[in-house]
Structures are given as structure tokens and as C-alpha cells.
């Protein structure tokens, strides 16, 4: 079971944004996309999530073409946490999180709503914020609320074998160190439960520590793809980001020096 992008290309005003991208996102694995600003990372995530459909190539969900999957079924297959998700109306935190719940027309499934909601509120450390108005929160607190909404959308009964994926665009932005690690541990836990994770990060240390696979995007092209220990090195990173980088590795950690 996987999501597979085949020869994805994207043009805006005759400018090529993405060029022949073919990668696989597997269930139970974390695939992280790295790259400089403007490389096309968010555009690619929008394509494989089904939020952007004017592209060349194919996106296959478990061998089904994404363009043939209706919006309701997509919602059951994948949850998306975008880079920016402003809320205009004065909803409470609890109301925002509840927006992630999907009704399946199954009474037994619906009976689990309160349990699932409480689980994600605690998991994301926002239970004490649930009655606050969303727009009164700090940027980091709002990020955690959107993460909780995304998790509630993915909630399944323990015996479920439904395939599902979580897509995250810079999930740790605006978070303090404690909540960065807490969120990344939650993401890792989801992957061990069989959920396929695709995320965009800028933090090289987090990418190295938590990813099963890393892809590096530059000027709309994948310049390197593989396991973290093979991808995170001086030559690849220096080429990708345009600065001289030295990487020192120790166990599951790296230390980055900018020369």
C-alpha cells in the first residue's frame, strides 16, 4: 500500500515549477521533503493531497488514480495540515478540532467520537485550551490545534485496516522545543501504527532523526532520495541549499556546521 507520484510536472504561467517527480510514500513510513524556499515543496504536497489538480503525470493511491477519487473518499484516505490555515470566524479550539471528525454512517464508529476527541486533545497538549477562542491563541498553540484536527480526521477503530496517510507542511513551525519534540514523537507513533506520513521540514536535525526516507527538492527537481544516513551529507546539502555545509553524525543525531 502506498501513494506513488509518477512523472509529476507543474507549470505556472509557462514557468516549470516541478519537473518529473516520481517518489513513493509508503504506509508505516515517514517520508520527508527538504529543500530551499521556492523549490516547489508545498506545490508538490498540494498535488499529492488532491488539493491541486492542474498538473502533468499521475498520482496513484494504492494503484488508483487520485483524479478518480471523490472528495469524500479522499478525506477518509488522507488528512492534510497546511502551512497556513487562517480561521476567519470566532470558533473555539474544541470546535476547530471537531471539524476533523468524519461521519461514516456507522453508529458504532460515531459512538467513539468523544473518546477520540479527548485522545487527540490530550495527545496534542491542548485539552486545557479547548474552550478558548482559536484566534486568541499564539501561533504555536494554533499549530497544535490544527495538528489535533488532522489527527481526529485519521482516527480509526483499533481493528481497522483502512489505509490512511497524513500530510504535513512545516508542522513544527512556531513551536517551542518541547512541543516540537512532542509533535515529532506523535508523528513517529502514528507511523508505527501503519499510517503513511509525508511532511515538509526545514529542520535538518528533526528530518534526520525521525524520517525513514528523505527527498531533497531543488528548482523543482528531486536531486536526492533515500534513507537519511545516505542523504544527509556535506555534498548533497551544500548543493541543495547553496551554502557550504559540514555534517557530523553521531548515532541518531547530526551536528550541522556552516562554513
SULLINLIN-V37384 format. One line per field, one symbol per residue. phi: phi as a letter, one per 40 degrees, with the letter a starting at -180 (. if undefined). psi: psi as a letter, one per 40 degrees, with the letter a starting at -180 (. if undefined). burial: I if it has 9 or more other ideal C-beta (glycine too) atoms within 8 Angstrom, else O. Layout:
phi=???
psi=???
burial=???
//
This chain:
phi=.abbcbfcbabbfgcccbbfcbabbccgbbbbbbicdgchcccccccccgcbbcbchbbbcfgbcdcccccccdcccabbbccbbcbcccccddcccccccbcbgbccccccdcccccccccdcfbdcbccccdccccccccccccccdcccccdbccccbccabbbbbfcccgcccdcdcccccccccdccchccbbabbbcccccccbccbbbbbafgbccaaicdccccadccccccbgbcbbbbbafcbbbbbbc
psi=hihhhhfhihhhfehhdihfhhihhiheihhhhiiiheeedddddddeeeehegiiaihhhfehhdeehidddddddiihhidhgihdigiiddddddeehhheehddddeedddddddddddefedeedeihdeeiidddddddddddddddehiideiehiiihhhhfdeieiidddddddddddddddeeehhhhihiehddddddeidihhhhhfeiheihaiddddgidddddddeeihhhhhhhbeiihhhh.
burial=OIIIIIIIIIIOOOOOIIOOIIIOIIIIIIIIIIIOOOIIIIIIIIIIIIOIOOIOIIIIIOOOOIOOIOOOOIIIIIIIIOOOOOOOOOIIIIIIIIOIIOOOOOOOOIOIOOOIIIIIIOIIOIOOIIOIIIOOIOOIIIIIIIIIIIIIIIIOOOOOOOIIIIIIIIIIIOIOOOIIOIIIOIIIOIIOOOIIIIIIIOOIIIIIIIIIIIIIIIOIIIIIIOOIOOIIOOOIIIIIOOOOIIIOIOOOIIOIOOO
//
